[in-house]
């Protein structure tokens, strides 16, 4: 089963909302986690762990630093599940 960007975005938006209270509509592919959504490093790690659990994947720490935007995270998850 392939994942669509829209479905992964929807689930990431929910995870971000649950952790930070940020409106799900604000979580868009082009938004940067830190610069646009103002997510701190502790919240980011919780978001990563929740995404790992939801999708049954592992996101190595060095890759987490590369996931600057929501779109980066969505693309990583889709590639990891391919």
C-alpha positions in Angstrom: 0.0 0.0 0.0 1.5 3.3 -1.0 1.0 6.4 1.1 -0.2 9.7 -0.4 1.4 12.9 0.6 -2.0 14.2 1.6 -2.7 11.3 4.0 0.8 11.6 5.6 0.5 15.4 5.8 -2.9 14.9 7.6 -1.4 12.5 10.1 1.7 14.7 10.7 -0.6 17.7 11.2 -2.6 15.7 13.8 0.7 14.6 15.6 1.9 18.2 15.6 -1.4 19.5 16.9 -1.5 16.9 19.7 2.0 17.8 20.9 1.9 21.6 20.4 -1.7 22.7 20.0 -0.8 24.3 16.7 -3.9 24.4 14.4 -3.8 21.5 11.9 -4.5 23.8 9.1 -1.2 25.7 9.8 0.8 22.5 9.2 1.5 22.7 5.5 4.2 21.0 3.4 6.2 24.2 2.9 6.2 25.2 6.6 9.5 24.8 8.5 9.1 23.1 11.9 11.3 25.7 13.7 11.1 28.9 11.7 7.4 28.8 10.7 5.7 26.7 13.3 8.0 27.6 16.2 8.4 24.0 17.4 11.2 23.5 20.0 13.6 20.6 20.0 11.9 18.7 22.8 8.5 18.9 21.0 10.2 18.0 17.7 11.6 14.8 19.3 8.2 13.8 20.6 6.7 14.4 17.2 9.4 12.2 15.6 8.8 9.4 18.1 5.0 9.6 17.5 5.5 9.5 13.7 7.9 6.5 14.1 5.3 4.7 16.1 2.5 5.5 13.8 4.3 4.4 10.7 6.5 1.6 12.1 9.7 3.3 10.9 12.9 4.6 12.5 14.1 8.1 11.8 17.8 8.3 12.7 18.9 11.3 14.8 21.1 12.6 11.9 18.1 12.5 9.6 15.9 14.3 12.1 18.2 17.3 11.7 17.6 17.2 7.9 13.8 17.3 8.3 13.5 21.1 8.3 10.0 21.3 6.7 6.8 19.4 7.0 7.3 18.3 3.4 10.7 16.9 4.2 9.1 14.8 7.0 6.3 13.6 4.7 8.7 12.7 1.9 11.0 10.8 4.4 8.0 8.8 5.7 6.8 7.9 2.2 10.3 6.8 1.1 10.8 4.8 4.3 7.5 2.9 3.7 8.2 2.3 0.0 
